[in-house]
Amino acid sequence: MGRKAGYDSKPKKGPGRKSRKQAEPVFPSSGDEESKKLSRHQRQRAKKRVLNRNESEERPAKLQKKNQKLQTKDIDDTDSDQGFDSDDENQVTSTVEDKDLPLTKKSKMNIFGDSDQEEESEGEETDDYGVDGGSDEDEDDIIKQSKKLEKKKKAEEEAEDAYMEETAGKMAVDIPTLEEVEEELKGDKVDLPTVLSRIKDTAYVLADFSKRRDPNRSRSEYMAIFLKDLCLYYSYNEFLMEKLSELFSPSELLEYIEASELPRPVTIRTSTLKTRRKALAAALIARGIDVDVIGWSKVGLVVMRTASNATLGATTEYLAGHYMIQGAASFLPVMALAPKEGEKILDMCAAPGGKTTHIAAIMRNSGMLVCNDLHRDRVKALVGNLHRMGITNATITCKDGRTFPKMMPLFFDRVLLDAPCSGTGVISKDQGVKTRKDLKDIQRCGHLQKELLLAAIDATHKFDGQSGYIVYSTCSVLIDENESVIEYALQKRHVKLVPTGLDIGKPGFVNHREKRFNPSMHLCKRLYPHTYNVDGFFVAKLKKLANGVKNAAEEDSMSGGAS
């Protein structure tokens, strides 16, 4: 068992480590002003108070000497003219001491003294950042000076603009004739910088044609030169350039074409089924992908910068279905559709699935979502995105959208038709549109869009107080694919235009050249690359008032009202 330890016989070594006493705490005295660290503003104010105190101490002595001199001089003058005794002298002395000059000086001394005392009474109050409260006056002075500088700078800029405008008005813009331009463009070597300079000069003349024109030349000649130069420099065919010139003024047309040459910002849409926008933004920023919110969307993010080792389409968040790479303009049709949980919704042209997954996220995987697309190759991408985003309420079909009224008549609560179009709003993504599209393509697209829109209306039941809406959208800016299609649907079916509920976008055309549309056409929304930095888009929302087809009399009344 071993020996028994004799702990009582062992000498004690003293208190243990934890029981040793600590030294008494030493607190700095609160009255130790020398050890107090002052801020820069506090030091300046203290120096100012010392100077003011010294000046206030010196002023009474100087004023007293000056008053004595004035008194003696006045008394001597008066004694030479009149006889004064000592009492009168004392009276004069007391009167002179109360003259305006000493009182004025004394009042100024009192003002300085009062301000000095006020500054001392304020104490060395500092704000949370260690800056004392007396800096408000300095900040006010700085604000006033900055306002003066801004006002002066604005006046200089206005004067400079007026001078430039006056100088430009006096300068004659030398633009060659149409025949000379045609001869130049037929040549083998065309100087593109010269063409670009002529484009800007012609746009400048057309912006204020009455003042800047050549009296011997017509506006049509200037426009012909302008369009020919644009077609050459930006590689457009004449048909598409003429169509665009009917939509915009010359200066705005140039802005639209230049904006279409640049890529749009990369945007992503948060999947609210799996995450929130704030959490997704934090995760992407941690990976070196800088993002910012889109103001008019609750789920949109714009990618500002991507790290060299990060790929937006291969992150863990993307593979987990937390977001969808999607153009910002593609959010708008779904926002206008405003789907509700438990409804039956049809996305007639669904591939590749950006709008479909957006609808399913808003419905929170409830109800029934039918996703249709005619092309089987595109349906593969649709299936992959639905699986990745975790969509469970969708049914995929591969049918012609025009057959839905026969298969499922009056079945759906809401229908989204993102119709196939010429793509004139997404030229930045497909530069081939500038040369491929002609009149036959536009007419073919317009005819197909009208048939699909009527089919979407016939597949929707009439408005029952909550549902019965159709949203029509295209990525085109041409009137033949937008307002003309909506006007056709208004004449053929019992529907009317309603507000889309979108915060951005210009109103649709009610009048355009010789065309006259329904007065409610202003409820549609148009988006352009040069105004909102998104793809060119058109969105319209229709409410179905009754089932069936309008008769001839109703069509005539509608066409008469539109004209």
Secondary structure, DSSP 8 states (H G I E B T S, - for coil): -------TTS----S-STT----------TT--TTS---HHHHHHHHHHHHHHHHHHHHHHHHHHHHHHHHHHHHHHHHHHS---HHHHHHHHHHHHTSHHHHHHHHHHHHHHHHHHHHHHH-S-B-TTS-BGGGHHHHHHHHHHHHHHHHHHHHHHHHHHHHHHHHHHHS------HHHHHHHHHSS---HHHHHHHHHHHHHHHHTHHHHS-TTS-HHHHHHHHHHHHHHHHT--HHHHHHHHTTS-HHHHHHHHHHHHS----EEEE-TTT--HHHHHHHHHHTTEEEEE-TT-SSEEEEEEE-TT--TTSSHHHHTTSEEE--GGGHHHHHHH---TT-EEEESS-TT-HHHHHHHHHHTT-SEEEEE-S-HHHHHHHHHHHHHHT--SEEEE---GGGHHHHSTT-BSEEEEE-----TT-TTT-TTHHHH--HHHHHHHHHHHHHHHHHHHHTB----SS--EEEEEES---GGGTHHHHHHHHHHEEEEEE----SS-EE--SEETTEE--GGGGGSEEE-HHHHSS--EEEEEEEEEEEEE--HHHHHHHHHHH-
